[in-house]
Amino acid sequence: MIIIGRSTCPYCIHSINLCEEKKIDNIFLDYENNRDILEDYKDFHNQETVPIILSNDFDSGAVKKIGGYTDLLGYLNERRSTS
């Protein structure tokens, strides 16, 4: 997972912790000190809040937007039920 957000955002931290708890590789891109870039990411991904969570396939290079923290919870529950 790629998690884009701010280190002061509780939902960003929850997302990181959840991925670590579930043993999901993740990269956190912290834009706490560069809000302009963060706003560009929000515009690009059409999302008003952080975190912006992306699923990435390291083999194919494909990236899919999951959404925010609540979307991540749903995504992981869906993955678990189809496994």
C-alpha positions, -999 to 999 in steps of 0.1 A, spaced: 0 0 0 10 36 -6 -3 59 21 -2 96 13 -9 120 41 4 139 71 22 126 102 -2 146 124 -33 130 108 -48 103 131 -64 85 102 -30 84 84 -14 68 115 -43 44 119 -39 33 83 -1 27 87 -8 8 120 -35 -13 103 -12 -23 74 16 -32 98 -8 -52 120 -21 -71 89 15 -75 77 8 -55 45 39 -38 30 33 -1 30 51 31 22 40 63 39 46 96 20 45 123 47 37 157 33 32 174 67 57 201 57 47 204 21 10 210 19 12 222 -17 22 188 -30 -4 172 -8 -31 194 -23 -18 183 -58 -22 147 -48 -57 154 -34 -67 171 -67 -51 143 -88 -68 115 -69 -101 135 -66 -101 131 -28 -107 159 -3 -91 143 27 -61 123 38 -50 96 39 -50 88 2 -45 51 1 -33 33 -31 -30 -4 -37 1 -12 -57 10 -44 -75 48 -46 -74 49 -72 -102 27 -54 -128 32 -18 -115 -6 -13 -115 -19 12 -89 -55 14 -78 -70 40 -55 -85 25 -24 -96 58 -8 -93 68 28 -90 49 61 -127 37 61 -123 26 25 -91 6 35 -111 -12 62 -137 -22 36 -111 -32 11 -93 -55 36 -126 -70 47 -135 -77 11 -102 -92 4 -105 -114 34 -140 -127 24 -128 -136 -11 -97 -154 1 
